[in-house]
Amino acid sequence: MKRLIALLLAALTIFVIYYDLSKGTLPADKEQTIEAASMTNTTESFFEKKVNPGETVLSIIEQNLNGPLPVSITDVITDFSNLNNGLKPEELKYGETYKFPVYDSKN
């Protein structure tokens, strides 16, 4: 009797794994929709600053705002890259002048 139960549980487990891998158990849409975010009005205004040693994009923008960021870090990175011809924030060099987005701290 124990062998029969073990055999049925093994068969059930194998079937469940097969079904999950072949058809899946979560409903999936036929088409995935991707929402494209356009640059908002906040990125049209910017300020230029010469970068000092130890400064980052986030620290410079927070200094300009005199407080925390009103937008997500991802938005800041995207806006900075758009203003500086695709330059990544990790590629900042001190002594160079870059454009930084201006955000309204009341958002």
Biopython code that builds the backbone (N, CA, C, O; Angstrom):
import numpy as np
from Bio.PDB.StructureBuilder import StructureBuilder

atoms = [
    (1, "MET", "N", (0.820, -1.193, 0.000)),
    (1, "MET", "CA", (0.000, 0.000, 0.000)),
    (1, "MET", "C", (0.872, 1.269, 0.000)),
    (1, "MET", "O", (0.569, 2.250, -0.679)),
    (2, "LYS", "N", (1.967, 1.217, 0.786)),
    (2, "LYS", "CA", (2.860, 2.374, 0.841)),
    (2, "LYS", "C", (3.526, 2.609, -0.506)),
    (2, "LYS", "O", (3.726, 3.754, -0.911)),
    (3, "ARG", "N", (3.869, 1.536, -1.198)),
    (3, "ARG", "CA", (4.491, 1.661, -2.506)),
    (3, "ARG", "C", (3.533, 2.283, -3.512)),
    (3, "ARG", "O", (3.945, 3.085, -4.350)),
    (4, "LEU", "N", (2.257, 1.918, -3.435)),
    (4, "LEU", "CA", (1.249, 2.463, -4.340)),
    (4, "LEU", "C", (1.080, 3.970, -4.106)),
    (4, "LEU", "O", (0.993, 4.742, -5.062)),
    (5, "ILE", "N", (1.035, 4.378, -2.853)),
    (5, "ILE", "CA", (0.888, 5.799, -2.520)),
    (5, "ILE", "C", (2.133, 6.574, -2.975)),
    (5, "ILE", "O", (2.018, 7.666, -3.530)),
    (6, "ALA", "N", (3.319, 6.007, -2.739)),
    (6, "ALA", "CA", (4.556, 6.661, -3.162)),
    (6, "ALA", "C", (4.607, 6.782, -4.678)),
    (6, "ALA", "O", (5.045, 7.805, -5.204)),
    (7, "LEU", "N", (4.161, 5.743, -5.389)),
    (7, "LEU", "CA", (4.133, 5.775, -6.846)),
    (7, "LEU", "C", (3.160, 6.830, -7.361)),
    (7, "LEU", "O", (3.475, 7.556, -8.304)),
    (8, "LEU", "N", (1.977, 6.919, -6.748)),
    (8, "LEU", "CA", (0.987, 7.926, -7.153)),
    (8, "LEU", "C", (1.499, 9.347, -6.869)),
    (8, "LEU", "O", (1.304, 10.247, -7.686)),
    (9, "LEU", "N", (2.153, 9.551, -5.712)),
    (9, "LEU", "CA", (2.704, 10.878, -5.398)),
    (9, "LEU", "C", (3.826, 11.247, -6.369)),
    (9, "LEU", "O", (3.926, 12.399, -6.792)),
    (10, "ALA", "N", (4.659, 10.290, -6.719)),
    (10, "ALA", "CA", (5.736, 10.555, -7.679)),
    (10, "ALA", "C", (5.159, 10.896, -9.044)),
    (10, "ALA", "O", (5.631, 11.824, -9.701)),
    (11, "ALA", "N", (4.134, 10.148, -9.481)),
    (11, "ALA", "CA", (3.503, 10.424, -10.773)),
    (11, "ALA", "C", (2.839, 11.794, -10.762)),
    (11, "ALA", "O", (2.934, 12.535, -11.740)),
    (12, "LEU", "N", (2.178, 12.133, -9.681)),
    (12, "LEU", "CA", (1.524, 13.437, -9.556)),
    (12, "LEU", "C", (2.571, 14.560, -9.589)),
    (12, "LEU", "O", (2.374, 15.576, -10.256)),
    (13, "THR", "N", (3.670, 14.373, -8.877)),
    (13, "THR", "CA", (4.731, 15.375, -8.854)),
    (13, "THR", "C", (5.329, 15.580, -10.239)),
    (13, "THR", "O", (5.543, 16.715, -10.662)),
    (14, "ILE", "N", (5.595, 14.497, -10.939)),
    (14, "ILE", "CA", (6.145, 14.591, -12.289)),
    (14, "ILE", "C", (5.167, 15.283, -13.231)),
    (14, "ILE", "O", (5.578, 16.096, -14.059)),
    (15, "PHE", "N", (3.880, 14.970, -13.114)),
    (15, "PHE", "CA", (2.870, 15.608, -13.963)),
    (15, "PHE", "C", (2.787, 17.106, -13.675)),
    (15, "PHE", "O", (2.710, 17.911, -14.602)),
    (16, "VAL", "N", (2.801, 17.479, -12.409)),
    (16, "VAL", "CA", (2.709, 18.891, -12.037)),
    (16, "VAL", "C", (3.921, 19.665, -12.575)),
    (16, "VAL", "O", (3.772, 20.770, -13.096)),
    (17, "ILE", "N", (5.108, 19.084, -12.448)),
    (17, "ILE", "CA", (6.310, 19.745, -12.959)),
    (17, "ILE", "C", (6.226, 19.871, -14.482)),
    (17, "ILE", "O", (6.544, 20.930, -15.024)),
    (18, "TYR", "N", (5.813, 18.833, -15.169)),
    (18, "TYR", "CA", (5.683, 18.874, -16.621)),
    (18, "TYR", "C", (4.670, 19.943, -17.047)),
    (18, "TYR", "O", (4.939, 20.733, -17.952)),
    (19, "TYR", "N", (3.511, 19.964, -16.395)),
    (19, "TYR", "CA", (2.467, 20.923, -16.748)),
    (19, "TYR", "C", (2.949, 22.355, -16.513)),
    (19, "TYR", "O", (2.697, 23.241, -17.330)),
    (20, "ASP", "N", (3.642, 22.579, -15.394)),
    (20, "ASP", "CA", (4.119, 23.918, -15.061)),
    (20, "ASP", "C", (5.168, 24.395, -16.068)),
    (20, "ASP", "O", (5.163, 25.561, -16.463)),
    (21, "LEU", "N", (6.051, 23.511, -16.475)),
    (21, "LEU", "CA", (7.097, 23.904, -17.421)),
    (21, "LEU", "C", (6.586, 24.053, -18.844)),
    (21, "LEU", "O", (7.088, 24.889, -19.595)),
    (22, "SER", "N", (5.598, 23.257, -19.228)),
    (22, "SER", "CA", (5.137, 23.313, -20.613)),
    (22, "SER", "C", (4.062, 24.367, -20.842)),
    (22, "SER", "O", (4.114, 25.089, -21.837)),
    (23, "LYS", "N", (3.103, 24.467, -19.951)),
    (23, "LYS", "CA", (1.996, 25.405, -20.156)),
    (23, "LYS", "C", (1.989, 26.539, -19.150)),
    (23, "LYS", "O", (1.448, 27.608, -19.433)),
    (24, "GLY", "N", (2.562, 26.337, -18.014)),
    (24, "GLY", "CA", (2.587, 27.362, -16.977)),
    (24, "GLY", "C", (1.299, 27.387, -16.197)),
    (24, "GLY", "O", (0.261, 26.914, -16.662)),
    (25, "THR", "N", (1.374, 27.942, -15.006)),
    (25, "THR", "CA", (0.194, 28.019, -14.157)),
    (25, "THR", "C", (-0.308, 29.434, -13.976)),
    (25, "THR", "O", (-1.409, 29.641, -13.465)),
    (26, "LEU", "N", (0.481, 30.411, -14.386)),
    (26, "LEU", "CA", (0.059, 31.796, -14.269)),
    (26, "LEU", "C", (-0.512, 32.271, -15.597)),
    (26, "LEU", "O", (0.028, 31.953, -16.657)),
    (27, "PRO", "N", (-1.597, 33.029, -15.544)),
    (27, "PRO", "CA", (-2.144, 33.544, -16.801)),
    (27, "PRO", "C", (-1.198, 34.591, -17.390)),
    (27, "PRO", "O", (-0.700, 35.467, -16.682)),
    (28, "ALA", "N", (-0.964, 34.484, -18.682)),
    (28, "ALA", "CA", (-0.079, 35.432, -19.356)),
    (28, "ALA", "C", (-0.833, 36.063, -20.521)),
    (28, "ALA", "O", (-1.571, 35.398, -21.248)),
    (29, "ASP", "N", (-0.625, 37.360, -20.671)),
    (29, "ASP", "CA", (-1.222, 38.053, -21.806)),
    (29, "ASP", "C", (-0.505, 37.616, -23.077)),
    (29, "ASP", "O", (0.674, 37.263, -23.055)),
    (30, "LYS", "N", (-1.227, 37.647, -24.162)),
    (30, "LYS", "CA", (-0.616, 37.309, -25.446)),
    (30, "LYS", "C", (0.402, 38.366, -25.855)),
    (30, "LYS", "O", (1.474, 38.039, -26.364)),
    (31, "GLU", "N", (0.066, 39.625, -25.633)),
    (31, "GLU", "CA", (0.972, 40.710, -25.961)),
    (31, "GLU", "C", (1.362, 41.429, -24.685)),
    (31, "GLU", "O", (0.516, 41.751, -23.851)),
    (32, "GLN", "N", (2.627, 41.670, -24.547)),
    (32, "GLN", "CA", (3.080, 42.441, -23.417)),
    (32, "GLN", "C", (3.101, 43.909, -23.819)),
    (32, "GLN", "O", (3.610, 44.270, -24.880)),
    (33, "THR", "N", (2.550, 44.731, -22.973)),
    (33, "THR", "CA", (2.543, 46.153, -23.264)),
    (33, "THR", "C", (3.669, 46.809, -22.490)),
    (33, "THR", "O", (3.847, 46.568, -21.295)),
    (34, "ILE", "N", (4.419, 47.631, -23.179)),
    (34, "ILE", "CA", (5.515, 48.349, -22.560)),
    (34, "ILE", "C", (5.169, 49.823, -22.605)),
    (34, "ILE", "O", (4.881, 50.385, -23.662)),
    (35, "GLU", "N", (5.205, 50.426, -21.447)),
    (35, "GLU", "CA", (4.849, 51.824, -21.347)),
    (35, "GLU", "C", (6.117, 52.671, -21.457)),
    (35, "GLU", "O", (7.051, 52.502, -20.673)),
    (36, "ALA", "N", (6.144, 53.550, -22.399)),
    (36, "ALA", "CA", (7.309, 54.409, -22.584)),
    (36, "ALA", "C", (7.072, 55.722, -21.857)),
    (36, "ALA", "O", (6.052, 56.385, -22.047)),
    (37, "ALA", "N", (8.016, 56.075, -21.039)),
    (37, "ALA", "CA", (7.911, 57.324, -20.302)),
    (37, "ALA", "C", (8.689, 58.391, -21.053)),
    (37, "ALA", "O", (9.869, 58.222, -21.363)),
    (38, "SER", "N", (8.022, 59.469, -21.335)),
    (38, "SER", "CA", (8.710, 60.565, -22.018)),
    (38, "SER", "C", (9.289, 61.511, -20.976)),
    (38, "SER", "O", (8.879, 61.526, -19.815)),
    (39, "MET", "N", (10.240, 62.287, -21.424)),
    (39, "MET", "CA", (10.832, 63.242, -20.502)),
    (39, "MET", "C", (9.780, 64.279, -20.129)),
    (39, "MET", "O", (9.077, 64.812, -20.987)),
    (40, "THR", "N", (9.690, 64.546, -18.856)),
    (40, "THR", "CA", (8.704, 65.503, -18.391)),
    (40, "THR", "C", (9.270, 66.912, -18.469)),
    (40, "THR", "O", (10.425, 67.127, -18.837)),
    (41, "ASN", "N", (8.443, 67.833, -18.121)),
    (41, "ASN", "CA", (8.805, 69.244, -18.176)),
    (41, "ASN", "C", (9.954, 69.576, -17.234)),
    (41, "ASN", "O", (10.637, 70.585, -17.415)),
    (42, "THR", "N", (10.175, 68.717, -16.211)),
    (42, "THR", "CA", (11.209, 69.021, -15.232)),
    (42, "THR", "C", (12.605, 68.919, -15.829)),
    (42, "THR", "O", (13.526, 69.576, -15.343)),
    (43, "THR", "N", (12.784, 68.118, -16.861)),
    (43, "THR", "CA", (14.124, 67.938, -17.410)),
    (43, "THR", "C", (14.478, 69.003, -18.435)),
    (43, "THR", "O", (15.626, 69.077, -18.873)),
    (44, "GLU", "N", (13.525, 69.819, -18.820)),
    (44, "GLU", "CA", (13.831, 70.881, -19.768)),
    (44, "GLU", "C", (14.668, 71.960, -19.113)),
    (44, "GLU", "O", (15.412, 72.668, -19.792)),
    (45, "SER", "N", (14.555, 72.094, -17.805)),
    (45, "SER", "CA", (15.387, 73.065, -17.118)),
    (45, "SER", "C", (16.548, 72.323, -16.460)),
    (45, "SER", "O", (16.389, 71.228, -15.920)),
    (46, "PHE", "N", (17.684, 72.938, -16.522)),
    (46, "PHE", "CA", (18.877, 72.324, -15.958)),
    (46, "PHE", "C", (19.822, 73.408, -15.487)),
    (46, "PHE", "O", (19.661, 74.586, -15.806)),
    (47, "PHE", "N", (20.804, 72.985, -14.724)),
    (47, "PHE", "CA", (21.866, 73.898, -14.333)),
    (47, "PHE", "C", (23.189, 73.211, -14.629)),
    (47, "PHE", "O", (23.277, 71.983, -14.645)),
    (48, "GLU", "N", (24.204, 74.010, -14.858)),
    (48, "GLU", "CA", (25.528, 73.475, -15.135)),
    (48, "GLU", "C", (26.396, 73.662, -13.907)),
    (48, "GLU", "O", (26.333, 74.690, -13.232)),
    (49, "LYS", "N", (27.208, 72.650, -13.629)),
    (49, "LYS", "CA", (28.087, 72.724, -12.467)),
    (49, "LYS", "C", (29.388, 71.998, -12.760)),
    (49, "LYS", "O", (29.398, 70.952, -13.408)),
    (50, "LYS", "N", (30.470, 72.558, -12.281)),
    (50, "LYS", "CA", (31.778, 71.912, -12.368)),
    (50, "LYS", "C", (31.875, 70.935, -11.200)),
    (50, "LYS", "O", (31.664, 71.315, -10.049)),
    (51, "VAL", "N", (32.193, 69.683, -11.498)),
    (51, "VAL", "CA", (32.190, 68.624, -10.492)),
    (51, "VAL", "C", (33.491, 68.666, -9.695)),
    (51, "VAL", "O", (34.584, 68.728, -10.258)),
    (52, "ASN", "N", (33.344, 68.632, -8.370)),
    (52, "ASN", "CA", (34.483, 68.576, -7.466)),
    (52, "ASN", "C", (34.750, 67.124, -7.072)),
    (52, "ASN", "O", (33.853, 66.290, -7.195)),
    (53, "PRO", "N", (35.947, 66.801, -6.607)),
    (53, "PRO", "CA", (36.241, 65.424, -6.192)),
    (53, "PRO", "C", (35.275, 64.944, -5.106)),
    (53, "PRO", "O", (34.996, 65.668, -4.150)),
    (54, "GLY", "N", (34.773, 63.729, -5.260)),
    (54, "GLY", "CA", (33.873, 63.134, -4.272)),
    (54, "GLY", "C", (32.399, 63.420, -4.504)),
    (54, "GLY", "O", (31.552, 62.838, -3.826)),
    (55, "GLU", "N", (32.075, 64.286, -5.429)),
    (55, "GLU", "CA", (30.670, 64.598, -5.697)),
    (55, "GLU", "C", (30.079, 63.588, -6.661)),
    (55, "GLU", "O", (30.764, 63.082, -7.551)),
    (56, "THR", "N", (28.796, 63.300, -6.475)),
    (56, "THR", "CA", (28.051, 62.420, -7.369)),
    (56, "THR", "C", (26.884, 63.191, -7.943)),
    (56, "THR", "O", (26.585, 64.304, -7.510)),
    (57, "VAL", "N", (26.230, 62.591, -8.918)),
    (57, "VAL", "CA", (25.056, 63.231, -9.517)),
    (57, "VAL", "C", (23.995, 63.481, -8.448)),
    (57, "VAL", "O", (23.420, 64.566, -8.371)),
    (58, "LEU", "N", (23.743, 62.462, -7.624)),
    (58, "LEU", "CA", (22.712, 62.608, -6.597)),
    (58, "LEU", "C", (23.078, 63.670, -5.569)),
    (58, "LEU", "O", (22.225, 64.462, -5.172)),
    (59, "SER", "N", (24.333, 63.697, -5.135)),
    (59, "SER", "CA", (24.710, 64.691, -4.124)),
    (59, "SER", "C", (24.622, 66.107, -4.683)),
    (59, "SER", "O", (24.230, 67.030, -3.968)),
    (60, "ILE", "N", (24.978, 66.288, -5.935)),
    (60, "ILE", "CA", (24.908, 67.622, -6.545)),
    (60, "ILE", "C", (23.459, 68.079, -6.669)),
    (60, "ILE", "O", (23.148, 69.233, -6.373)),
    (61, "ILE", "N", (22.573, 67.193, -7.101)),
    (61, "ILE", "CA", (21.161, 67.566, -7.240)),
    (61, "ILE", "C", (20.538, 67.818, -5.874)),
    (61, "ILE", "O", (19.744, 68.746, -5.723)),
    (62, "GLU", "N", (20.887, 66.999, -4.866)),
    (62, "GLU", "CA", (20.359, 67.228, -3.520)),
    (62, "GLU", "C", (20.854, 68.554, -2.943)),
    (62, "GLU", "O", (20.109, 69.238, -2.239)),
    (63, "GLN", "N", (22.102, 68.923, -3.233)),
    (63, "GLN", "CA", (22.615, 70.224, -2.787)),
    (63, "GLN", "C", (21.837, 71.356, -3.441)),
    (63, "GLN", "O", (21.537, 72.360, -2.796)),
    (64, "ASN", "N", (21.512, 71.199, -4.715)),
    (64, "ASN", "CA", (20.751, 72.222, -5.424)),
    (64, "ASN", "C", (19.341, 72.358, -4.857)),
    (64, "ASN", "O", (18.787, 73.456, -4.803)),
    (65, "LEU", "N", (18.761, 71.223, -4.431)),
    (65, "LEU", "CA", (17.407, 71.249, -3.885)),
    (65, "LEU", "C", (17.372, 71.622, -2.408)),
    (65, "LEU", "O", (16.322, 72.002, -1.890)),
    (66, "ASN", "N", (18.506, 71.519, -1.728)),
    (66, "ASN", "CA", (18.569, 71.687, -0.276)),
    (66, "ASN", "C", (17.653, 70.693, 0.427)),
    (66, "ASN", "O", (16.971, 71.039, 1.392)),
    (67, "GLY", "N", (17.641, 69.457, -0.063)),
    (67, "GLY", "CA", (16.806, 68.423, 0.554)),
    (67, "GLY", "C", (16.827, 67.156, -0.268)),
    (67, "GLY", "O", (17.642, 66.997, -1.177)),
    (68, "PRO", "N", (15.909, 66.245, 0.069)),
    (68, "PRO", "CA", (15.868, 64.957, -0.638)),
    (68, "PRO", "C", (15.280, 65.095, -2.044)),
    (68, "PRO", "O", (14.662, 66.104, -2.384)),
    (69, "LEU", "N", (15.488, 64.067, -2.836)),
    (69, "LEU", "CA", (14.992, 64.060, -4.211)),
    (69, "LEU", "C", (13.473, 63.873, -4.255)),
    (69, "LEU", "O", (12.940, 63.020, -3.545)),
    (70, "PRO", "N", (12.770, 64.656, -5.074)),
    (70, "PRO", "CA", (11.323, 64.477, -5.213)),
    (70, "PRO", "C", (10.955, 63.433, -6.274)),
    (70, "PRO", "O", (9.774, 63.143, -6.465)),
    (71, "VAL", "N", (11.946, 62.868, -6.962)),
    (71, "VAL", "CA", (11.713, 61.866, -7.999)),
    (71, "VAL", "C", (12.572, 60.652, -7.697)),
    (71, "VAL", "O", (13.428, 60.689, -6.814)),
    (72, "SER", "N", (12.339, 59.575, -8.435)),
    (72, "SER", "CA", (13.107, 58.358, -8.203)),
    (72, "SER", "C", (14.529, 58.511, -8.744)),
    (72, "SER", "O", (14.800, 59.349, -9.605)),
    (73, "ILE", "N", (15.422, 57.683, -8.219)),
    (73, "ILE", "CA", (16.818, 57.718, -8.646)),
    (73, "ILE", "C", (16.927, 57.320, -10.110)),
    (73, "ILE", "O", (17.766, 57.847, -10.841)),
    (74, "THR", "N", (16.080, 56.391, -10.537)),
    (74, "THR", "CA", (16.083, 55.979, -11.943)),
    (74, "THR", "C", (15.767, 57.155, -12.857)),
    (74, "THR", "O", (16.392, 57.309, -13.907)),
    (75, "ASP", "N", (14.797, 57.988, -12.468)),
    (75, "ASP", "CA", (14.458, 59.171, -13.259)),
    (75, "ASP", "C", (15.623, 60.154, -13.316)),
    (75, "ASP", "O", (15.884, 60.758, -14.356)),
    (76, "VAL", "N", (16.320, 60.310, -12.195)),
    (76, "VAL", "CA", (17.465, 61.229, -12.161)),
    (76, "VAL", "C", (18.549, 60.738, -13.109)),
    (76, "VAL", "O", (19.123, 61.527, -13.859)),
    (77, "ILE", "N", (18.835, 59.434, -13.080)),
    (77, "ILE", "CA", (19.871, 58.871, -13.951)),
    (77, "ILE", "C", (19.502, 59.053, -15.415)),
    (77, "ILE", "O", (20.337, 59.443, -16.231)),
    (78, "THR", "N", (18.241, 58.766, -15.745)),
    (78, "THR", "CA", (17.781, 58.912, -17.130)),
    (78, "THR", "C", (17.857, 60.359, -17.584)),
    (78, "THR", "O", (18.334, 60.640, -18.683)),
    (79, "ASP", "N", (17.391, 61.275, -16.752)),
    (79, "ASP", "CA", (17.406, 62.693, -17.116)),
    (79, "ASP", "C", (18.835, 63.217, -17.265)),
    (79, "ASP", "O", (19.130, 63.981, -18.185)),
    (80, "PHE", "N", (19.718, 62.802, -16.355)),
    (80, "PHE", "CA", (21.122, 63.229, -16.455)),
    (80, "PHE", "C", (21.749, 62.730, -17.754)),
    (80, "PHE", "O", (22.445, 63.475, -18.444)),
    (81, "SER", "N", (21.496, 61.463, -18.081)),
    (81, "SER", "CA", (22.051, 60.898, -19.319)),
    (81, "SER", "C", (21.513, 61.607, -20.543)),
    (81, "SER", "O", (22.257, 61.851, -21.493)),
    (82, "ASN", "N", (20.228, 61.942, -20.538)),
    (82, "ASN", "CA", (19.633, 62.649, -21.680)),
    (82, "ASN", "C", (20.226, 64.047, -21.853)),
    (82, "ASN", "O", (20.433, 64.499, -22.979)),
    (83, "LEU", "N", (20.495, 64.720, -20.760)),
    (83, "LEU", "CA", (21.058, 66.070, -20.838)),
    (83, "LEU", "C", (22.521, 66.066, -21.274)),
    (83, "LEU", "O", (23.000, 67.048, -21.843)),
    (84, "ASN", "N", (23.227, 64.976, -21.015)),
    (84, "ASN", "CA", (24.662, 64.922, -21.281)),
    (84, "ASN", "C", (25.017, 63.909, -22.358)),
    (84, "ASN", "O", (26.033, 63.221, -22.261)),
    (85, "ASN", "N", (24.184, 63.818, -23.376)),
    (85, "ASN", "CA", (24.445, 62.975, -24.548)),
    (85, "ASN", "C", (24.751, 61.518, -24.200)),
    (85, "ASN", "O", (25.695, 60.935, -24.732)),
    (86, "GLY", "N", (23.958, 60.936, -23.314)),
    (86, "GLY", "CA", (24.086, 59.522, -22.988)),
    (86, "GLY", "C", (25.176, 59.190, -21.986)),
    (86, "GLY", "O", (25.466, 58.011, -21.784)),
    (87, "LEU", "N", (25.781, 60.159, -21.362)),
    (87, "LEU", "CA", (26.829, 59.918, -20.373)),
    (87, "LEU", "C", (26.223, 59.270, -19.133)),
    (87, "LEU", "O", (25.199, 59.730, -18.627)),
    (88, "LYS", "N", (26.846, 58.218, -18.650)),
    (88, "LYS", "CA", (26.370, 57.549, -17.430)),
    (88, "LYS", "C", (26.895, 58.302, -16.216)),
    (88, "LYS", "O", (27.992, 58.858, -16.263)),
    (89, "PRO", "N", (26.126, 58.327, -15.126)),
    (89, "PRO", "CA", (26.577, 59.031, -13.922)),
    (89, "PRO", "C", (27.894, 58.483, -13.363)),
    (89, "PRO", "O", (28.644, 59.212, -12.713)),
    (90, "GLU", "N", (28.176, 57.195, -13.615)),
    (90, "GLU", "CA", (29.425, 56.604, -13.116)),
    (90, "GLU", "C", (30.643, 57.166, -13.844)),
    (90, "GLU", "O", (31.768, 57.015, -13.369)),
    (91, "GLU", "N", (30.435, 57.805, -14.980)),
    (91, "GLU", "CA", (31.539, 58.301, -15.804)),
    (91, "GLU", "C", (31.879, 59.768, -15.530)),
    (91, "GLU", "O", (32.588, 60.397, -16.316)),
    (92, "LEU", "N", (31.375, 60.315, -14.416)),
    (92, "LEU", "CA", (31.691, 61.699, -14.065)),
    (92, "LEU", "C", (33.188, 61.843, -13.811)),
    (92, "LEU", "O", (33.819, 60.962, -13.226)),
    (93, "LYS", "N", (33.737, 62.950, -14.254)),
    (93, "LYS", "CA", (35.143, 63.257, -14.008)),
    (93, "LYS", "C", (35.195, 64.612, -13.323)),
    (93, "LYS", "O", (34.582, 65.577, -13.779)),
    (94, "TYR", "N", (35.938, 64.671, -12.214)),
    (94, "TYR", "CA", (35.995, 65.951, -11.523)),
    (94, "TYR", "C", (36.788, 66.952, -12.359)),
    (94, "TYR", "O", (37.713, 66.606, -13.094)),
    (95, "GLY", "N", (36.380, 68.197, -12.209)),
    (95, "GLY", "CA", (36.980, 69.261, -13.007)),
    (95, "GLY", "C", (36.215, 69.547, -14.287)),
    (95, "GLY", "O", (36.412, 70.598, -14.898)),
    (96, "GLU", "N", (35.342, 68.631, -14.707)),
    (96, "GLU", "CA", (34.526, 68.811, -15.910)),
    (96, "GLU", "C", (33.206, 69.488, -15.523)),
    (96, "GLU", "O", (32.775, 69.396, -14.374)),
    (97, "THR", "N", (32.575, 70.155, -16.466)),
    (97, "THR", "CA", (31.279, 70.801, -16.252)),
    (97, "THR", "C", (30.203, 69.973, -16.939)),
    (97, "THR", "O", (30.339, 69.609, -18.106)),
    (98, "TYR", "N", (29.133, 69.679, -16.208)),
    (98, "TYR", "CA", (28.030, 68.862, -16.720)),
    (98, "TYR", "C", (26.705, 69.581, -16.480)),
    (98, "TYR", "O", (26.616, 70.509, -15.676)),
    (99, "LYS", "N", (25.683, 69.127, -17.198)),
    (99, "LYS", "CA", (24.330, 69.636, -17.026)),
    (99, "LYS", "C", (23.592, 68.701, -16.072)),
    (99, "LYS", "O", (23.658, 67.481, -16.219)),
    (100, "PHE", "N", (22.885, 69.275, -15.090)),
    (100, "PHE", "CA", (22.127, 68.512, -14.120)),
    (100, "PHE", "C", (20.663, 68.949, -14.178)),
    (100, "PHE", "O", (20.389, 70.145, -14.277)),
    (101, "PRO", "N", (19.722, 68.011, -14.117)),
    (101, "PRO", "CA", (18.310, 68.383, -14.174)),
    (101, "PRO", "C", (17.866, 69.117, -12.921)),
    (101, "PRO", "O", (18.376, 68.879, -11.826)),
    (102, "VAL", "N", (16.908, 70.009, -13.103)),
    (102, "VAL", "CA", (16.345, 70.768, -11.983)),
    (102, "VAL", "C", (14.966, 70.203, -11.709)),
    (102, "VAL", "O", (14.157, 70.052, -12.624)),
    (103, "TYR", "N", (14.696, 69.889, -10.441)),
    (103, "TYR", "CA", (13.403, 69.358, -10.038)),
    (103, "TYR", "C", (12.747, 70.301, -9.051)),
    (103, "TYR", "O", (13.412, 71.004, -8.290)),
    (104, "ASP", "N", (11.434, 70.297, -9.082)),
    (104, "ASP", "CA", (10.653, 71.092, -8.131)),
    (104, "ASP", "C", (10.568, 70.298, -6.841)),
    (104, "ASP", "O", (10.077, 69.169, -6.841)),
    (105, "SER", "N", (11.030, 70.861, -5.758)),
    (105, "SER", "CA", (11.051, 70.137, -4.482)),
    (105, "SER", "C", (9.676, 70.021, -3.845)),
    (105, "SER", "O", (9.540, 69.386, -2.800)),
    (106, "LYS", "N", (8.648, 70.620, -4.450)),
    (106, "LYS", "CA", (7.287, 70.560, -3.890)),
    (106, "LYS", "C", (6.480, 69.387, -4.414)),
    (106, "LYS", "O", (5.327, 69.227, -4.016)),
    (107, "ASN", "N", (7.052, 68.534, -5.317)),
    (107, "ASN", "CA", (6.330, 67.389, -5.883)),
    (107, "ASN", "C", (6.047, 66.376, -4.827)),
    (107, "ASN", "O", (5.446, 65.340, -5.110)),
]
sb = StructureBuilder()
sb.init_structure("model")
sb.init_model(0)
sb.init_chain("A")
sb.init_seg("    ")
for serial, (resi, resn, name, xyz) in enumerate(atoms, 1):
    if name == "N":
        sb.init_residue(resn, " ", resi, " ")
    sb.init_atom(name, np.array(xyz, "f"), 0.0, 1.0, " ", f" {name:<3s}", serial, name[0])
structure = sb.get_structure()
